[in-house]
Amino acid sequence: MYYIYGGREMPVKTTVMLKDEIYEYLIKKFGRRKISEAINQALMAQLFKPDKSMFGADPWLTTEGLRDEEEPHETS
């Protein structure tokens, strides 16, 4: 969520309680000033996954079963 202030989007500040080992890992991997961005990226990847296609959901439905038939009014 962003607040719009003076025509600009401002990020919302919040407090998150992390386990000590997670916090230490984030500091080692990303540094103290990049923790927020790392958490945002991880949450975006987890919460907003692209929808899976339904193509291939049924094993019996394949392109081999499709027929290329003409309608009667399409014949020349």
Secondary structure in CASP SS format (residue, H / E / C, confidence):
PFRMAT SS
TARGET T0000
AUTHOR 0000-0000-0000
METHOD secondary structure of the structure
MODEL  1
M C 1.00
Y E 1.00
Y E 1.00
I E 1.00
Y E 1.00
G C 1.00
G C 1.00
R E 1.00
E E 1.00
M E 1.00
P E 1.00
V C 1.00
K C 1.00
T C 1.00
T C 1.00
V C 1.00
M C 1.00
L C 1.00
K C 1.00
D H 1.00
E H 1.00
I H 1.00
Y H 1.00
E H 1.00
Y H 1.00
L H 1.00
I H 1.00
K H 1.00
K H 1.00
F H 1.00
G C 1.00
R H 1.00
R H 1.00
K H 1.00
I H 1.00
S H 1.00
E H 1.00
A H 1.00
I H 1.00
N H 1.00
Q H 1.00
A H 1.00
L H 1.00
M H 1.00
A H 1.00
Q H 1.00
L H 1.00
F C 1.00
K C 1.00
P C 1.00
D C 1.00
K C 1.00
S C 1.00
M C 1.00
F C 1.00
G C 1.00
A C 1.00
D C 1.00
P C 1.00
W C 1.00
L C 1.00
T C 1.00
T H 1.00
E H 1.00
G H 1.00
L C 1.00
R C 1.00
D C 1.00
E C 1.00
E C 1.00
E C 1.00
P H 1.00
H H 1.00
E H 1.00
T C 1.00
S C 1.00
END
